[in-house]
Amino acid sequence: MITGQMMRLLGRCTSRLKYEYDARQPRVRQHIYIMNTVHYPAQKLASLLKDQKVATMPQLKRALGTSVTYTVLRKLSSLGYRSSYSHGGAYYTLDGIAHYDELGLWAYRDIHFSQQGTLLNTAEALVTRSAAGYQVPELEAVVHVAVKDALRQLVQAQRLFRREWQGRYLYCALDRTRRQEQWAARQAQHEPDDDLQAAKALFYGLLDEQQRRLYAGLESLQCGQGGQQQVARRFGLDVDTVARGERELRSGQVLRGRVRQPGGGRPSVEKKRRKS
């Protein structure tokens, strides 16, 4: 019978024999293969774009001598590039070549670029910065491409706000204060011969949230019957906001030195601390 001691002895003998066998074998020389790194000079892309102003991805690949899109984009990143918001983003240029206008737009022939990059980002920026918002035909006249679908996506993603204006949607900033300014300006544009309404729209845009509510309430009181609905449409407010402004003026319960009541606005975000 093979005992445990005999098994341990047999294991040590086997290990010893294997060590001696390996020691007698000729050593095989290990070869280390080092891949040759291919260098793609970004200057080739810069030269092509300097000559052509714009180029497609196949043209850039040929100039760089590669078939890999990622390699081209990596080299373009070091040069500061933009892809077109027209033509499905098929064209590329460099920021140093583009001559952007005051809206951050540049066109080469019928190819359009923006400092904001994509059409979505461009439309959002233009609408948010606009004085009176944009309707679809107005914005398309600025960017020279179709924007209806892009604006719809921005509204669905809660990046822009839209409201019906004379049978069409008016696209405005998502921020409520900015949106109210744009709505008031749009109302003033609708009455170009009424200098008083234009002055009111300008004055309204200079007020803070509480002051706008009180001013709307004052305007409503002056209008009399139906004044709340009329002022709400003019300044892009809820009727309840105008009514609240009226109540505050009638009662004299106006917060001085504050825009909102204590506890108003967004709830504060509690900063999480790492547990020790």
Summary of the structure (lengths in Angstrom):
residues: 276
radius of gyration: 34.3
end to end distance: 60.5
largest distance: 117.1
contacts: 705
relative contact order: 0.05
helix: 51%
strand: 11%
